[in-house]
Amino acid sequence: MVDKDISTLATALLERVDELAKEMTARIRSGSRDYDVVPTEDLEEACRTHLTNALHGLTAQVPVDTAAAADIGRRRALQNVPLPAVMRAYRVGVRYYWEAVALEAGSTTPVASDKLVAAASAMWGLHDSITEAMVSGYHDTVAQRLLASEHERSALVEALLDGRSMDADVLWSAAEVLGVPRTGPFTVVAAEVPQIGRQALPEVAAVLSRRGILSAWRLRPDLQLGIVYLRTSRHLDDLTEVLRQHAEHRVGVSPPYDQLSHTGDALHFAKVAMRSGDAESNAVTVFDDSPVEVATAGAPDVMARVATKVLGPVEALPADERELLLDTLDAWYGCGGSADKAAKLLYVHPNTVRTRLRRISERTGRSLTDPRGITELVLALRAVRQTPKAPSSKPAVTTKTADG
C-alpha cells in the first residue's frame, strides 16, 4: 500500500535525483579510499540508479529493479573493490537517502510521522532486496574470474609440463600468472591418482601455502602434477613431509631445477621417481635420494628381464612363501645388511632372517656376501616391487613357510 503523501514526496525527490546522486557520490568517496578505482561517472550513475529505483518503489510506479543492482555488483567485482567496502558504501548511501527523505518530509512536502515510519519500513525492505542482488552479482563475477584464472593457470602448467617451447616473455608471463618467481629452484611432483578424475593430493596447494610454499597443480587422468617453488632449502623437506602425510599412492619428486623452461625434463624425472616406489604402497620418492630405485625404474623393460633372470626361482614359489622371502630380503637391505636389525623390524629371531636369506642364495645362486650378487638381487627386488600386481580371483593357498 502506497500513501499519497509519500508518493508525492518521492516524486518531488525524483526531480532532484541528479543533485542527490552527486551528493551521495561525494559521501561514499569521503568514507572509503577503496572507491578511488571507481570512475566518478560510474559511481554517480550507480547512485542515480539506486536513488531512482528506491524512489520509484515509494511511488509504486514500477517494480523494484534488482537486475540493475546485480549489474553494479558485477562492476565492483571487476574493479576489484572489496565486498566489505561495497557494503559500507551501500550503508552510507541508504543513510543519505533517508536523510533526504526525512528532510523533504519536514520542509516542502510535509508527511505525518506515522506515514514516515511506514515508509522507513518499506525502505529497509527495498534496501535488503537491492543489497542481496548486488552481493549475488558480485559473487557470481568473483566465481567466474576465479574459474577463468584457474583455467589459465591449469593451461600454463600443462604447457610447462609438456615442455613446449616458450620465449622469455611468455615464460615471465607464465611465472606471473602462476604466482611464482621467474627463476627457481623449482621441483616437479608426480602423484598417482586413486582413480580417474580424482585428485591424489586434495587441497595440497592450500596446505603448502600455509607453510609458505608456492605451487601450481594440474590433474591428468592418471596423475596429479605440481610445479613447486623451493624458496629455501628447508622447503624441500617441508614438501616431502606434506606429501608423506597426504599421499595414498606413489609420489615422485624431481631434482631441483632453476628455469621454468626445464619443467618438461623435470617431469620425466618425477615420473621415474614415482615409479621407483613399491607399486602397492604410498611411497614418496625423491629422485636424488634414491639412486638405486630410480635407476631400476628408469628402464622397466630391461629390469623386468633382470628380475625374471635373478629372482625367477623365488618367484616360482607359492605366494606366501615367496612374499616372506622377498620381504626378508627387502628388510635386510633396508637395514644396511644387518640381520639383527631386520629381525627386529620383522619381529623374528635373527637366525630366522639368516635362514631365509640362505634359502634365497640357494635358489638364486647369488651370494649375499658378494657385492655383485647383492647388487643383482637388490636391483631385481626393486624391479619386482615396482611392478603392480595383477588382481587374482584365486583363493590364497596356505603352504609351509620359508623357515621350513
N, C-alpha and C positions, 0 to 999 in steps of 0.2 A: 504494500500500500504506500503510495507516494503522496505526501501532503502538498497542497497547492502552494503554501508559503515557502516550503523547502525547494520546490521546483522553481519557483520564481527566483529564489536566492541563487540556485545553481545556474540558472540561465544568465543572471547578471554576472556571475564569475566567469562564465564561458566567454563573455565578450572581452574579458581581460586576460584570457588564457596565455597569450604571448608574454605579457608583463609578468604573470605569475611564474611561468616556466623559467624566465631569466633569473628571477629571484631564487627559485628553488635550486637552479643550477649553481648559483653563487654559494648558497649554503652548503650544498653537497661538496663542492670543491674546497671550501674553507675547512671542512671537517675531515678530509681524507686526502693524503698525497697519493694514495693508490689510484685515484682517478685522474692523475696527471697524464696518463697514457690515453685517456679518452678525449677525443677532439671535442671542443666546446659545442660545435654544431650538433654532434651526435648526442651529447648529454642533454642539450636543450630540446632536441627532438624527442628524446625519451621522456623527459619531464612533461613536455606538452602532450605527448600521447597518454601518459598516465593521468594527468590532470583532466584531459578531455574525457577519458574513459570513466574516471570516477565521477565527474560532474554529470555526465550523461546518465550514469547509474542513479543519481539522485533525482534526475528529471524523468527517469523511466522512458526516455525517448528510444534508446537502443539497448540491446542486451550487453552485458559486460564482455569485452573483447579480451579474453585471456591469451589468444594467439599472439597479440602484439607483445604481451609481457614475456611470453616464451621466446619470441624473437630477440627481445632485448637481452634476456638471459644468455642466449647463444652468442650475441655480440660481445658481451662482457667476458665470456669464457675465451673467445678468440683473441680478445685484447689482453688476456692474462691478468685481469683484475681478480684478486682473491675473492672467493664467495663471501667470507665474513665482511669484507669491505663493501660488497654489493648490498648485503643485508643491512649494514649500517646506513648506507645511502638511502635505502628504502624507508628506514625508520625516520631519518631526517626529512625525507620528502613527505611522508604521511603526517608528520608533526607540523610541517609548514602548511600543508594542505588544510589541516583542521584549524590552524590559526587563521588562515584566510577565510574559512567558512564562518568561524566564530566572530571575526572582526566584521564581516559583512552583515551577519545577523544582528550585531549590536549597533549598527550605524544605518546604512542606506536601505537595507531590506530587513526590517525587524521580524524576528521569529520568536515565538513563545519558547520558554526554556524546556517544556516537556517535549515539544516537537524537535528541539535541537538534540535532546538526549536520544530520541528515536533515530534521528539522522546519524548520530555518532555510532550507535549500534550497527546501523546499516553500513556505515563507512568502514568499520573494522571487519565486518564480514566480507566486504568488497576487497579490502586490503589483503585479507588472507587468501582469497582466490587469485588475486594478481600475483602475490608473492609466491604461492605454490607453483603457478605456471612459469614464473621466471626461474625458480630453482630447478624445475623439471627441464626447461630448455638449457640451462647452464650445465646440469649433469649430463644430459644427452650429448652435448658438444664435447665435454671433457672425455666422456667414454669413447666417442668417435675418434678424438685426437689421440688418445692412448692406444686405441686399436690400430690406427694408422701408423703411429710411431713404432708399435711392436712389430707390425708387418715390415716396416722399413728396416728395423734392427735385425729381424729374422732373415730378411733377404741379404743384408750385408754380411751377416755371419755366414750364411750359406755360400756367398761368393768368395769369402776369405777361405773357408774350409775347402772349397773346391779348387783353390789355388789359381783362381782366374787372374789374368794379367790386369793390373791396375796402375795407372800413373800416380805420381806423388800427390797430386791434388785430390784425386779420388780417395787414396789411402788416408789422407789427412781428414777428408770429409767423413770417411767411414769411422775413424777414431773419434771424431766429434759426436757423431750420432750414437755410437756405442758407449760413449761416456768414458773412454779410456785414453791414456796419453798416446802420442804418435809413435813413441819407441818404448820397448819393453824394459825389463824382461816380461814375457808372456809365457803361458803354457796352455796346452790344449788338453781337455778332459774328454774321454770317450767312455760312456757307460751303457751297458746292455739294458734294454728296456724289458720289463716283465712280460709285456705283450704289446702287439701293435697298437699304437695310438696312446699308450700310457707312458708317463714320464718315469724315468728311472730314479730321478732325484727331485721330487716335487719341492717347490719353493727354495731351491738351492741358491738362486741369485739373492734372495732376501736374507737367507741365513749367512751367506758370505758377506753381504753388505754390512750386516751388524758387526762383523769382525773387521770392517774397514777394507774389504777385498772387493774390487770391481770385477764384474764378469758379464758376459753376454752368451745366451744359450740358443740352441736350435734343436728341435725334435725331428728326427727322421724315423722311418718305420721301425728300424731295428736298433737304433742308437739315439741317445741324448748326448749332444756335443756342446762343449763350452769353451770359450776363449776367456782366460783368466789373467788379469794383470797382477804381477807379483811385485808390489812396490818395495817390499823389504824381503830379506832372506827368510825371515820368520813366516812370511805369508805362505810359503810352500808347505811348511809343517802344519800351519793352520788349515790350509786347504785339504791336505790328506786326512787330517783329523775329522773335519766335517764330512768328507766322503766316507770314511770308515764308519761314522755314526749313522749315516743315512742310506748307504748302499744296500740293495737287496740282491744284486747280481754283480758280475765282474765289472771293474772300473780300471781304466788305464790313464796314466798321466804322462804326457810327453816331456822330453827335456826342455828346459827354458830356452827361449829364443828372443831376439831383440827386435826384429822387423815384422810388422803385420803381413808383409808380402810372403813370409816364410810359413804362414799358418797351414797351408796345404801339406807341406812336408811334416810339420809337427803333428798333424792329424794322423799321418801314416804311423808315426812312432807311438802315438797314443793308442791306436788300434792294436798294434803289436803288443804293447804293454798290457792292454786289456786281455788279449787272447792268451797271454802268458800265465794268467791266474788259473787256478783249478776251475774247470768248467762248471762244477756243481757248487761253487762257493760264491761268496760276496767279496772276494779278494780285491783290494785296491793296490795296484802295482805301479810304482813309479819307475819309469823306464831306466833312469840312471842308477837306481838302487838294486836292480835285478838283472845283471848281465846274462847269467845262465838261462833264466826263464825267458827273457826276451829273445835271446839267440835261438832258443828252441822254437818259440812261436813265430820267428821271422821266416822259417822255412818249413811250414807244416807238412807239405807233401814228403819232403826228404825225411823229416823227423818221424813221420808215421812209419816209413820203411825201416828206419833205425830201431824204432820201438818194437816192431814185429820181429826184427832180427835178434835183438838183445833180450827182450822180455817175453818172447813168444812162448817159451816153455812154462813161464809163470802164468801168463795169460790163459794157457790151456787148462789150468787147474779149475776145480769147482769155484763158483763165485765167492763164497765166504772165505775159503782158504786163500784164494788169490788176493782179495782185498786185505786180509790180515797180513800177508807178506808185504804187499805194497805199502800199506800204512806204516809198517815197522821200518821199512827202508826209508820212507819219507821222514819219519820222526828221527831216525838215526842221522840222516843227512842234515836235517834242520837243527839238530843238537851238536853239530860240529863233529860227528863221528864218535860221540860218546854213548856207549851202551847204557851206562848208569843214568845219564840224563834222559835218554829216550825211554828207559824203563819207568822213570817217574812220570813222564808225560803220558805213557800208555797204561800206567797202573799195573805193571807186571814186574817180575823179577828180572834183573839184568841178564841172568843166564837164559831166560826165555827169549830176550831180544837176540842174544848171540846165537841161539838155536835157530831162530827164524832167518837171521842173516846168513847162517851157514847153509840153510836149505836153498836160499836164493842163489848163493855162489855155486852150489852143486848143480842146480837146474840150468843156470845160465852159462856156466863155465867162466864167469868173471870173478876175480878175486877182489875182496873189499880191503885188501892191504896193498893192492897195486894201483897207483894213480890212474893208469889207463883204464883199468877195469871199473874203478869208481866213476870216472868221467862218463864212460859209456852207459853205466847203469843209471846215473843221475839224469843224463840227457834223455834216455829212453823213458824214465819215470816221469819227467816233466811233460814229455810228449803225450804219454798216456793220460796224465791228469788234465791236460789242456783240451782233450778231445771229449765233447759232450757224449754222454752215453745214450744210446737209443733206448726208448721205453720198451719194456718187456712185459708180456702178459703171462709169462710162465711163473708159477709159484716158486718161492725160494726153496732150495733143496738143502737140507742140513747134512753136512758131512763132517768128518773128523777135522780138527783144526790143524794148522801148520805146525803146532807144537808136538804133534804125534799123539 
